Amino acid sequence: MELDAPDLSWLPATMTADARVTRGRPRPEPVRGAVTLGRPVVQPLTEELAAGDPPLRAFLAEQGGAWRFHLVHLGCSFLPEPGARFAQAWLTVRLSRADGVPEPVPIAWSLDPLRSERPVEQTTTVKIGAKALLEAGVEVSTTGARSEVFLTAYGLQEDTCTWEFTRTAGEEIRGGQRLALVARTPGRAVAVGEVELRATLVRRRLGVLPYRVALDGGEPLRFRLAEGF
């Protein structure tokens, strides 16, 4: 089953340097305008929605109300100021039950994407020559490809999941990133999710510093998972 990704509302946010690494020295000014967060959009996965996908419809029917599934669309966008760049960033989603019952917990049943990488050609050549060795030379060449990982997801089928972005030689952490998860919630229990973004920013004068991201206004970014929502 293919579903069109909905438009997200983009929310302005402010980056504040982590107090743990600025202890004993002045904390840098907050950074505004470098990141935005997409307001999560939730789509319940129902048998009616899966009518055109018989295997998925059968799977949902087999759950018999014991479990419910919700597709959650997420997003974040990065726009570092001139002379700055993001080294890494982590978008984390924490799922919990609204009724406080400890078990069973809601989990991230699936994550998309799980991994994003690109192949990089690599060549290593070592050459040694010397008159003392009668002008003999030793040359070793190795050619092949390795992969640089830009994005990795962690926490599959756990109540907390994270997408980790890493700057590579061929790809900057810049622009909009669309993510999605399918959350499995128990029965008729109402669950909630909370989204957190952290990042490390590289700037000439300050070096590499970790930052926490908060929506302008300070409210947490949450979404609700409930029957029929």
N, C-alpha and C positions, 0 to 999 in steps of 0.2 A: 504494500500500500504506500503510495506517495502522497504527501500532503504539502501544500504550498506553505512556505515559511511566512508567518505574518509579519507585518511591519511592527517594529518595536518603537516605543517612545524612549528617547535618549535623555538621560537625566544628568545634569552637571554634577561634578564631584570635585572634592579637594583632597590633595595628597599632603599628609603630615608625616614628618620624619619620625621614625620609631624612637621613642625615648630611651630605649635600652642601649642604643649605639651612640646617642648624643650626650650621654651622662658625662658631666664634667666639662662640657663645652657648650657654647651657645647653640640652640637649636635653629636650623635654617628656617627661613620663612616658608609657610605653606605654599604649595604649588597648585595653582588654579588653571583650569583649561587644558591640562595635559591628558586627562582621562574623562570618559563618560561611561555610564552604565546603562544598559538596556533594561527597561522595566520588564520583568518576566511575564510571559504569556502562557497560560495553562490551557491545554486541550484534553479533556477526558477521552480516553480510548474506550469506546463502547462497541457493542456488537453492531449497532446501526451504522456507526462510522466505518466499520470494517466490512460492510456488506459486500464490497467488491473484491475482498481478499479472503476466500474461504478458509485457508489454513489459520489466518489470524483470527477470524471470526470464531472458528472452532476452539482455538486456544482460549479466547476470552470467555466463551461459554463454559468451558471446562472448569473455570475458576469458581463458578457457582456462587458468586458473591463473597467468597472468602478473601479474595484479593481484588483490588482495583488498580488500574493503571492510568497514568496521566503523562502526557507529553508536555514537557516544559521547555519553552524557547528562551534562550538567554543570549546576552551579548555584552561586549565591552569594546571600547574604542580608545586608541592610543594616538596622541598627537604631541610628541615632545617638543619643547621650545628649541629654537635654533641653538646649536652647540651642545645639545643634550641628547641622550639616547637611553632607551630602556634596555637593561641587561637581561632581566628576567621579570616575569609577572605570574601571579597565581590567582586564579578565580576559584573560590571554594564555595560549595553549597552544602549546608547542614540541614538535614531533614529530622523532624521530630513530631511526636504526636501532640496535638493540642490539648488532649485530655490528661496528659501527664502519666498515662499508663506506660510502664517501662517496656513491655513486650506484648506482641511482636512490634518491631520498629519499622518505619518506612525505610525503603532503601532505593538507591539508584540502580534500577534493574538493567539499564543499558545507558551508554554514554556515546555521544557523537560530537566531534571525532574522537577516536581513541588515540590516534597518533598521526602526526604529519611530519614527513621527512623528505629530503631530496638527495639524490646521489651526487657525490662530489668526486671528480677525477683526481687521483693523486699519483705523483711520480716521485720516486726517491732515487737519487743517483749519487754514488760515492766514487771518487776517482783519486787514486794515489799514484804519484809518479816521482822518481828521484834518480839523479845521475848515479848515485851510489848503487842503485839496483839495475844498472845498465839500461837506464831509461825505460825500465819495465813499468807498466801501469796496471793498476787493479781497478776495475770499474764494475760496480754492481748497480743494476737498474731494476726497479720494480714498478710496474704500472698496474693500477687497478682502481677500484671505486670503493668509497666508503659513504656512509650516509650521515648527514647532519640532521639531528632531530630538532624541529622547531616547536612542536607541540606534543605533549604527552598527557593522557588522562590517568588519574589514579582513583581508587576507591570504588571500583565496579562492584555492585551488589553490597555496598555498605551504606551506612546512614550519612556518611560524610564523603564527598568526592571533590577532587581538585583537578583543574586543567593547568598545567605548567607550560608557560611560554618561555623559550630561551632564544636570545639573539644568536644568529649564526653568521658565518662569513657571507652567506648569500641572501639572508633574509633578516630584515629589521622588524622589531615589534612596533608596528605602526599601522594605523588604519583600523577599520572595523573588523571584529571577529564575531561570527555567529556560532553558538554552541547549543546543544540540546541534550536533554536526558529524559528517559522514561522512568518515572517514579512508581514504585509498587507500594501501595498502602493497604493496611489490613481492613477488610470488611467495610463497615460504614464509619470507621474512625476518621475524624478530621485530622489532617496533618498540615504542617507548615514547613516552609523552607526559608532559609536565610542565606543571602548572598554576600560574600566578602571578597574584596579585591586588595591584594598587596602587590608591591612592585619594587624593584631596585632601579634607581635612576643614576645615570653616570653624567656628572657635570664637571667641567674643567676645574673650577675653583674648589669644589667640595668633594670630588672623587666619587666613589660608589657609596650610596646610602639607601637603606631600605625605608620604604614608606608604606603607611596604611592609608586606605582610601575610604572616605566617607562622603555620602551625599551632602550636597549643600543643604543646610537645614538640620543635619545631624541625625535624621531618622534612619533606622536600619532599612535595608532593602529586603522585603519579605514577600512571599506569595503563599497562597492557600490552596490545599488539595482536599477537595470534598466531593461527595457524590453530587453529580449534576452540575458542578461548578464549571 
